[in-house]
Amino acid sequence: IEYSAACVIQQIGNALVALHQQKIYHLDVKPENIIFESNDQKSKMKLTDFGCSMIAEVGNQHTK
């Protein structure tokens, strides 16, 4: 995998979609919170630091 900005955005976007499907919102997406899965810089990207994240309440009118 060779990383372009589009590739990183796609991987992090996919992670955010998966989180949102579980009603989890990261709320602090920034370059410092995106890391490589391993020391190999061709490995997959991971989203980290969920300290500011929140879980939406079921039935909240803002999450429908």
BELDAFEN-V351589 format. One record per helix or strand of 2 or more residues. SS is the DSSP state (@ for helix, = for strand). FROM is the first residue (numbers start at 0). TO is the last residue. If there is no record, write none. Layout:
SS & FROM & TO
SS & FROM & TO
This chain:
@ & 4 & 20
= & 23 & 24
@ & 30 & 32
= & 33 & 35
= & 44 & 46
= & 53 & 54
@ & 60 & 62
